[in-house]
Each structure stands twice: as structure tokens, then as C-alpha cells.
Amino acid sequence: MKIKYFTDTDTANLEFSDKPVSETREINENIYIDLDEDGNLVNMTIEHAKAKAGLAEFSYQEVKNKAA
């Protein structure tokens, strides 16, 4: 996964795979998703990312299953 933030447009792009985009869907006026030919998520674009997605603070945490 790659995350790119464009300061000049306050836009975040989250890349989940490098597959070709087959379709773009508008979730709302600030969020767009790109899907591959099988309907899997390829990219997500968030406009006004600092205000709408709380991008000022970002963290990543991997949580492992603590199965007995």
C-alpha cells in the first residue's frame, strides 16, 4: 500500500494495488474509488484530505490475532 499526499491540492491518494483501473466510482463529493475489472479496490482519492479525513495525523498499526 502506498499513500501520497499532494500539499498543493490537499489531496490524498491511497494505492492498494497496481492493477489497471476499470471503473471509478464517486462515493461523495470528496471521495473517489478506482476498481479493477473484478471490482477490487485499486485506489482511493480523498479531496480536502486534512479537513475531511483527518490527515494531519496518520498512524499504522498491525494487529495480530491472539488466538489460543
C-alpha positions in Angstrom: 0.0 0.0 0.0 1.3 3.5 -0.9 -0.1 6.8 0.4 0.7 10.0 -1.5 -0.3 13.4 -0.2 -0.3 16.4 -2.6 0.0 19.6 -0.5 -0.8 21.9 -3.4 -4.3 20.4 -3.7 -4.8 18.9 -0.2 -5.5 15.6 -1.9 -4.5 12.1 -0.6 -4.2 9.1 -2.9 -4.1 5.6 -1.3 -2.9 2.9 -3.7 -3.8 -0.6 -2.8 -2.7 -2.4 -5.9 -1.0 -1.8 -9.3 -3.8 -3.4 -11.3 -5.3 -1.4 -14.2 -8.3 0.7 -13.2 -11.6 -0.4 -14.9 -14.1 1.9 -13.2 -14.1 5.0 -11.0 -16.9 5.5 -8.5 -17.8 8.7 -6.6 -18.6 7.9 -3.0 -19.3 11.5 -2.2 -18.1 14.9 -3.5 -14.7 14.4 -1.8 -14.0 10.6 -2.1 -13.5 8.5 -5.2 -12.5 4.9 -5.6 -11.0 3.1 -8.5 -11.8 -0.6 -9.1 -10.2 -3.2 -11.3 -12.2 -5.4 -13.7 -13.1 -7.8 -10.9 -14.5 -5.0 -8.7 -11.5 -5.0 -6.3 -10.2 -1.7 -4.8 -7.2 -0.3 -6.6 -7.0 3.4 -5.4 -8.9 5.8 -3.2 -8.7 9.5 -3.7 -9.7 11.9 -0.9 -10.1 15.6 -1.7 -9.7 18.2 1.1 -7.8 15.4 2.9 -6.7 17.3 6.0 -10.2 18.5 6.8 -12.3 15.6 5.6 -10.1 12.6 6.5 -8.1 13.9 9.5 -4.8 13.5 7.5 -3.0 15.8 9.8 -2.3 12.8 12.0 -1.6 9.4 10.4 -0.6 6.1 12.0 -0.4 2.5 11.1 -0.8 -0.4 13.4 -0.8 -4.1 12.5 -2.8 -6.1 15.0 -2.1 -9.8 15.2 -4.7 -12.4 16.1 -4.1 -13.6 19.7 -5.9 -17.0 19.1 -5.2 -19.6 21.8 
